[in-house]
């Protein structure tokens, strides 16, 4: 069973209590949009789609995957409200072969989620040549607390499976009132 800062019922409750408007897109994505390859995006752990909606607005074709039914229903509602077409899929990302039949994309976005080593290794099979992997979220220097567990923090060695097939285009880290964040942007060779 998947757990990331909470289980499926935690996230369904959280998304069920949110307002009828999506949150703003992640600032790291807005600021680094230039790195994305035009075309298709797989948004892993997309939640209710704040980043998917931003990318749709910018002309990308997006598939959002998450383990929260309520999140995906909200994303579909927000997309329809803006006349965007989006594909969604309910996926348990704790399974090693979760992305087995997901397809190939020009970009893969992982925001505020730490994928397993096996999924990280498998991502090369889901990116086109020259495709971009964009990972952003709570980083290794963040102090774990009641909401963010140590195992949820993105670690530099998470990207070890990529070393032979990817080039690091950009890395940044910053700290604000919420904690310590990292952004990694890789391109598949």
C-alpha positions as CSV (number, residue, x, y, z in Angstrom):
1,X,0.0,0.0,0.0
2,X,1.3,3.4,-0.9
3,X,2.0,6.0,1.8
4,X,3.5,9.4,1.1
5,X,2.9,11.8,4.0
6,X,-0.3,9.8,4.4
7,X,-2.3,7.0,2.9
8,X,-5.0,7.0,0.3
9,X,-7.8,7.9,2.7
10,X,-5.6,10.8,4.1
11,X,-5.2,12.2,0.6
12,X,-8.8,11.6,-0.4
13,X,-9.9,13.5,2.7
14,X,-7.4,16.3,2.1
15,X,-8.5,16.7,-1.5
16,X,-12.2,16.4,-0.5
17,X,-11.8,19.4,1.8
18,X,-10.1,21.7,-0.6
19,X,-11.8,24.7,-2.3
20,X,-13.3,24.5,-5.7
21,X,-10.2,26.0,-7.2
22,X,-6.9,24.4,-7.9
23,X,-3.7,25.6,-6.2
24,X,-1.2,27.6,-8.1
25,X,1.4,25.6,-10.0
26,X,4.7,24.8,-8.3
27,X,7.0,27.9,-8.7
28,X,10.0,25.7,-9.7
29,X,8.0,24.4,-12.7
30,X,6.9,27.9,-13.8
31,X,10.4,29.2,-13.5
32,X,12.0,26.3,-15.3
33,X,9.4,25.6,-18.1
34,X,12.1,26.4,-20.7
35,X,13.7,23.0,-19.9
36,X,10.6,21.0,-20.9
37,X,10.6,19.4,-24.3
38,X,7.4,20.3,-26.2
39,X,4.9,17.5,-26.5
40,X,3.6,15.0,-23.9
41,X,4.0,15.0,-20.1
42,X,3.5,12.3,-17.6
43,X,2.7,14.0,-14.3
44,X,3.5,11.4,-11.6
45,X,1.6,11.8,-8.3
46,X,-0.3,14.7,-9.9
47,X,-2.8,15.2,-7.1
48,X,-5.6,17.4,-8.2
49,X,-3.6,18.8,-11.1
50,X,-2.2,22.2,-10.3
51,X,0.9,21.5,-12.4
52,X,-1.0,19.4,-15.0
53,X,-3.4,22.3,-15.6
54,X,-0.5,24.8,-16.0
55,X,1.2,22.5,-18.5
56,X,-2.1,22.1,-20.4
57,X,-2.5,25.8,-20.6
58,X,1.1,26.0,-22.1
59,X,0.1,23.6,-24.8
60,X,1.4,20.3,-23.5
61,X,-0.6,17.1,-23.7
62,X,-0.7,15.7,-20.2
63,X,-1.4,12.4,-18.5
64,X,-1.8,12.6,-14.7
65,X,-1.4,9.6,-12.4
66,X,-2.1,9.4,-8.7
67,X,-3.4,7.0,-6.1
68,X,-6.2,9.4,-4.8
69,X,-9.5,8.9,-6.6
70,X,-10.7,12.3,-5.3
71,X,-7.6,14.1,-6.6
72,X,-8.1,12.7,-10.1
73,X,-11.8,13.5,-10.1
74,X,-11.0,17.1,-9.1
75,X,-8.3,17.3,-11.9
76,X,-10.8,16.0,-14.5
77,X,-13.4,18.6,-13.3
78,X,-10.8,21.5,-13.4
79,X,-9.7,20.4,-16.9
80,X,-13.2,20.2,-18.2
81,X,-14.0,23.6,-16.8
82,X,-11.2,25.0,-18.9
83,X,-12.0,22.9,-22.0
84,X,-8.7,21.0,-21.6
85,X,-8.4,17.3,-22.6
86,X,-6.5,15.3,-20.0
87,X,-5.9,11.6,-19.5
88,X,-5.8,10.4,-15.9
89,X,-5.1,7.0,-14.3
90,X,-5.4,5.7,-10.8
91,X,-2.0,4.1,-10.0
92,X,-0.4,2.8,-6.8
93,X,3.1,4.1,-7.1
94,X,4.4,1.8,-4.3
95,X,4.3,-1.1,-6.8
96,X,7.6,-1.6,-8.6
97,X,5.9,-2.1,-12.0
98,X,3.4,0.7,-11.5
99,X,4.4,2.4,-14.8
100,X,4.7,-0.9,-16.7
101,X,2.2,-0.1,-19.4
102,X,2.0,3.7,-19.1
103,X,3.7,4.6,-22.4
104,X,6.4,6.9,-23.6
105,X,6.4,10.7,-23.0
106,X,8.5,13.7,-23.9
107,X,8.6,14.8,-20.3
108,X,8.1,13.2,-16.9
109,X,7.2,15.5,-13.9
110,X,7.5,14.3,-10.3
111,X,6.6,17.1,-7.9
112,X,6.4,16.6,-4.1
113,X,6.8,12.8,-4.3
114,X,9.8,10.6,-4.0
115,X,9.7,7.6,-6.4
116,X,11.2,4.3,-5.5
117,X,14.6,3.3,-6.9
118,X,12.9,0.7,-9.2
119,X,10.6,3.3,-10.6
120,X,13.5,5.8,-11.0
121,X,15.3,3.1,-12.9
122,X,12.3,2.4,-15.1
123,X,11.7,6.0,-16.0
124,X,14.2,5.8,-18.9
125,X,11.7,3.4,-20.6
126,X,9.0,6.0,-20.4
127,X,10.9,9.0,-21.8
128,X,11.5,9.7,-25.5
129,X,15.1,10.5,-26.8
130,X,15.9,13.9,-25.5
131,X,13.0,13.7,-23.0
132,X,13.2,15.6,-19.8
133,X,12.8,14.3,-16.2
134,X,11.8,17.1,-13.8
135,X,11.8,16.2,-10.1
136,X,11.1,18.8,-7.4
137,X,10.1,18.6,-3.7
138,X,11.3,18.4,-0.1
139,X,15.0,17.6,-0.3
140,X,17.6,15.8,1.8
141,X,18.4,18.8,4.1
142,X,14.7,19.2,5.2
143,X,14.2,18.4,8.8
144,X,11.7,15.5,9.1
145,X,8.6,16.3,11.1
146,X,5.0,15.0,11.7
147,X,4.1,15.6,8.1
148,X,7.3,15.0,6.1
149,X,9.0,11.7,7.0
150,X,12.7,11.1,6.3
151,X,11.8,8.5,3.7
152,X,9.8,11.1,1.8
153,X,12.8,13.4,1.3
154,X,14.5,13.4,-2.2
155,X,18.1,12.3,-1.8
156,X,20.9,13.0,-4.2
157,X,21.6,9.2,-4.6
158,X,18.0,8.7,-5.8
159,X,19.2,9.6,-9.3
160,X,22.0,7.0,-9.3
161,X,20.0,4.8,-11.7
162,X,20.1,7.6,-14.3
163,X,23.8,8.2,-14.5
164,X,24.4,6.2,-17.7
165,X,21.4,7.4,-19.7
166,X,20.7,11.0,-18.5
167,X,22.5,14.3,-18.4
168,X,21.8,16.7,-15.4
169,X,20.7,20.0,-17.0
170,X,19.9,21.9,-13.8
171,X,19.9,21.6,-10.1
172,X,18.8,24.1,-7.5
173,X,18.0,24.1,-3.8
174,X,16.2,26.7,-1.7
175,X,14.8,27.1,1.8
176,X,11.6,28.9,2.8
177,X,9.2,28.9,5.7
178,X,7.9,25.4,4.6
179,X,11.3,23.8,4.5
180,X,14.2,22.8,2.3
181,X,13.5,22.1,-1.4
182,X,15.4,20.7,-4.4
183,X,14.8,20.6,-8.1
184,X,16.6,18.2,-10.5
185,X,16.2,18.5,-14.2
186,X,17.6,15.7,-16.4
187,X,17.6,15.0,-20.1
188,X,17.7,11.5,-21.6
189,X,20.6,10.9,-23.9
